[in-house]
Amino acid sequence: MGYYLNPSELTAMFAVPASVVDKHIKLASSEQLKVLLWALRNANNFDSTVAAEALRITTDTATEAFDYWVGAGVLGVTESPASAVNTAAPKAPKKVIASTALKPNREEAAKRGLECPEIAFILRSAEQKFGRMLRQTEISTIVWLFDDQGLSASLILMIIEFAVSEGRANIGFIERTAIEWVNDGVLDVESAERRLIDMRRRKSAWHIVETTMGIEHRSPTRAELEAADKWITEWNYGRDIIRAAYELCVDSTSKFSFPYIKKIMEGWHKQGVKSLEDIENLKPAKNAAKPSNTGNKYDDFMNGLIFKNEEN
């Protein structure tokens, strides 16, 4: 049987980036795809709370979906007006930078390369790391980071090397990384080294989580990285407990849901779970903990110990 698009539906359309289908349709979850399609349909309304209400999902799920598309490069991030620094505060305001079109033009960038030995060194080193001549946009952005944003030559080169090691040696990724690092307080080589160690640790933790749960390899969201790092590094949970949470989620909901698994893990941690035996010992409390004649539904993802109240 063949299919065709109903011509009457062509009267109202909106654009969807081709990469969503080409790269992400197999990797993104249903919630992540729903959030992006809803946002694109509603005039690029990238508000987690509004999206969550419209799609009847949690705000955390909507936020994680937006984080996924930011990590995939489909969406960008702008500074929230609410995060503006109070200039009357006694402490110096935190340095905040954002992408701008006002970067030096070809002539200005070339002049700075001739005037400043440090800029010339950065440009030569970048060409060596890229294995090719730099494009004009790359030169202008590097000069902008050094002159206008005050990043040191060492810090810029660390960011470039990081981009190359990640297989993302493009100026867009380099600029986004520089903005993120500076806005997070990474302003020197020492803090950058700590940042890289932290990132490697989180990526290692995520690798354990994705392979244990059988998640198809993709770029994790920041929330997923933080959760994986907490489970592995802070709570010292192993593959056995992670797998148990995954299986409980799928058995309870018939689908994979990372936010749901997070709730399971958080609940187990609060109850002092450290082994599979501890999880088994929670089960006898199920019937005792179950409320009677309340008229409320309860969610058994915590083996009956955590309840989710819903209005009838």
N, C-alpha and C positions, 0 to 999 in steps of 0.2 A: 504493500500500500504506500502511495506517495502522499506528500503533504505540501501545502503552499500557504503563504501568509495571506490572511484575509485582507483584501484591499481596503475595506472599510476601517481597518485598524491603523492604516498609514496616515490618518489625519492628525494623529497626535503621537509624536516621537521624541526621543531624547538620545543624546550621544552616550555611548559606552566605550571606553578605551579598548582597543583590540587586544591588548595584553591580558585583559581580564579573562577572555576566552582562550587566547593562545597559550598563556602560561599558568593561570591560576584556577581555572574552572575545576581541575582535578585536585588542587591543593587546598583551596579555601573551603571552609565549612559552609553549611547552608546558611547559618546565621551571618557569617561574614559576607556572603554574596547578597543576602537580603538587605543588609544594612547599606552596602554600597549602591545597590540598585535603587533603594528608597531615597538615598541622599541625592543621587544623580537626577532622579525624577522630580524631586522637590527643590529644584533650584539650588543644588549644592548646599543643602542644609546639613552641615556636618556637626550637629549637636547631639551628643550621646543621649541626653535625657529625653529630647524630643523623639529621637529615633526609637529609643526603647519603648516609649509609650505607644508610638504608632504601630510598632511591630509586635508588641506584647512580649517583650523580652526584658531581662534585667539590664540596668544601666551598665553594670560591669561587663556584661556580654557585648553590649553595643560599643563600649569604650575599647574593649579588646579587639573588636572587629575593625574599628577605625585604626587602631594601632597596627593591625595586620597590614592594612592597605598603605599606611605610612611606611612601614618596613619594606613593603613590596615596591615602593616608589610611585604608586598610583596616586596617592594623596600627599600633600605637603602639610607642614605645621606652621601656624602663625601664632604670634604672641598674643595671649589673651589680655584685653584691656584691664581685666581685674587683677592682673599680676603686676601692674605698674608699681614702682617703688615709691614710698612716701619720702619725698625729698626733705621733709622736716625731721626725719629720724636722725639721731645722732651718728649712726654708723653710715659709712659711705655706701651708696647704692651698689647693688650687685651689677657687674658688667653684663649687659645683654646686647647681643647683636642679632641681626636678621638679614636674610638675603635681600639684596638690592640691585636694581638695574644700574645704579649710578657707580659704575666701576670705571677705572681709567680706560681711555680709548687706546688705539694702537700706538699713536705718537707718544702719549703720556707714559704708557707702559714701557715702551722702548727707551724713552729718556731715563726713566727710573732704573732700568736695567743697566744703563751705562753709568749713571751717577752713583749707585749704591752697590758696593761689592757684595753685601749680604744677599740682596735680591738676585744679583747675577749668579751667586753661588747656588741659591735655591733653584733657579731656573735650570742651571746646568745639571744639578743633581736630579731634578725631576725628569729631565730628558733621559738621563741614564736609567732611572728606575722604570720609566715608561718604555724605553727602548725605541724612542722615536722623537722627532721634533715636536715641540709644543704648539698647540693651536692658539690662536689669538685669545679666545675666551679663557683658556687655561692660564695664559700669561697674565691677563687682566685680573683674573680672580686671585692669583697668587700675590700680585702686587697689592691688590685691595686688602687681602688678609694681613699683609705685612705693614703697609702704610696706614690704612684707615682703621684697622681693627687692632693693631698693636701686637699681633702674634709674633713670637720670636722665630728666627730662622730654624732653630732646632725643633720647635713645636710643629711648625708647618711641615718639615721634612718627616717627622714622626707620623703625622697624619697621612702624608703621601705614602709612606712605606706601609702603613696599616691598610690603606686602600688597595695597594698592590697585593699584599698578602691575602686579602679577602677576595681577590679576583675582581675587584670593582675599581680599577684604575681609571676612573672618569672624574671630571672636575665637579660634576653635580654631587657625587657621593662625597668627594673631598670637602666641598663647601658645606654640605649638610653636617658632616662629621665635625668640622671646625666650629660651626655655630652651636651644635649640641654640646660639645666639650666646653667651650668658653662659657656658655650659659649655665652649665653645671659646675662651674668653678675650676675647670681644668685649664690652668693658665701658665703652667711651666712644665719642664721635662719630668720632674719628680712626680707631679700629680698625674701626668700623662702615662707614666710607667705604671703607676698604681691603677689607673683606669684600664690599661691593657691587661694587666694581671686579673683584674676583676672581670673583664669581658671574657677572657679565656676560661676562667673558672665557671662562669655562667654558661658558656657554650658547651663546656664539657658536661655540666649537669644536664643541660637540655638534651645532649646526645644520649645520655643514659635514659632519660624520660621517653624520648621519641622512639628509641629502639625497643624499650620495654613495652610500650603501649602499641607498637606497630604503626606509628604515625608515619605517613609518607614524608620523606625529607623535604623541608621547606624552611624559609626564614621565619623564626619564631617572633612573636610580638614581645615587646618589653615586659608585659605582664607575665607572659609564659616563661621568659628567661628568669624573672625574679622569683616566680613560684618554684621552678625547677631548682634554682640555687638554694632556696630556703629548705626545700625537702631534702636535698642531698647534703648540702654543706652545713646548714644550721641545725636541722632536726636529725641528721644522720640516718635518714630512711634509705633502705636498699631497694633493689629491684623487686624483691618479693612483696613489699608493702605497696609499692607503686603499682605493681601488676594487680594486686588485690583490689586497690581502689578503682583501677580501670575496669576490672571485671564486674565489680559491684555496680558501677555506673551503667555499663552496658546491660547487665541483667535487670536493672531497675527501670531503665528508660528505653532499652532496645536501640540505643545509639550512643556514639561517642560525644561527650560534651566536656570540654576542658574546665569551664566554670563549675560544672557539677562535681568533677573530680577534685577541684580545689576545695570545695565545701567539705567533701568527704575527708580529705587530708587534714584540713583545719580542725574538723571535729575530732578526728582520731588524736591529733596532737594535744588538743585541750584535755582529752581524757587520759593522756599519758601513754598512748600506744607506742611501743618500741619494737614489737615483733608480731608475727602472725598469730602466735599464741595469745597475745593480748587482744587481738581482734576477735579471736574465737571466744575468749572469756567475756566479751561484751554481749554476745548473743543471748545468754540466759536472761539478761535484764530486759529483753525486748517486751515480753508480755507484761512485766511489772511496770514498765515505763509507759505502756500504751494507755492513753486517756480513755475513760469510759463514758459513753453517753454525752459527749460534748457537742456532737453534731459537726465537728471539724474533721477535715481530711488530714491524714498524717503521711509524711514521706518517710519511707523506710530505707533511704540511702545510707543512714547511719545505724542500720540494724535496729531500728526502733528507738534510738536514744535521742535523736534530734527530730523535732516535729515542725512541719510547715503548715501554718494555719491559713486557711483560705475561707473567704465568705461563701456561704451556700448560695 
